[in-house]
């Protein structure tokens, strides 16, 4: 039956998780870079520009915010 196997599968770790667990300083450097990029993108969004560029910046901002959340989760574990 599903879930009752005798040999449970090993936990899968993403490359980023492995890198952070091996080198915790890398996470701090990445967070600093991400925070800097987020502030730059927000500044550019406030300035305003062509709608196409603003859409791309919005998507990029969401990606950096997601990466920031993932890094904080990985650092806690």
C-alpha positions, 0 to 999 in steps of 0.5 A, a space after each residue: 500500500 502507498 506509504 507503507 513501504 519498508 524502505 522509505 525514500 531518502 530526502 531529496 536536497 536541491 543543489 542550493 540546499 547542499 551548497 548552503 549547508 556546506 558553506 553558510 557564509 555563501 547564504 549571507 552573501 547571497 542574501 545581501 546581494 538579493 536585498 541589494 537587487 530588490 531595493 534597486 528594482 523597487 527604486 526603478 519601479 517607483 521611477 516609472 518607465 515603459 509598461 513592458 519594462 515595468 512588467 519585466 521588473 515586477 516579475 524579476 522582483 517576485 523571483 528575488 522575493 521568492 529566492 529570499 524566502 527559500 534562502 531563509 527557510 534553508 538557513 533555518 534547517 
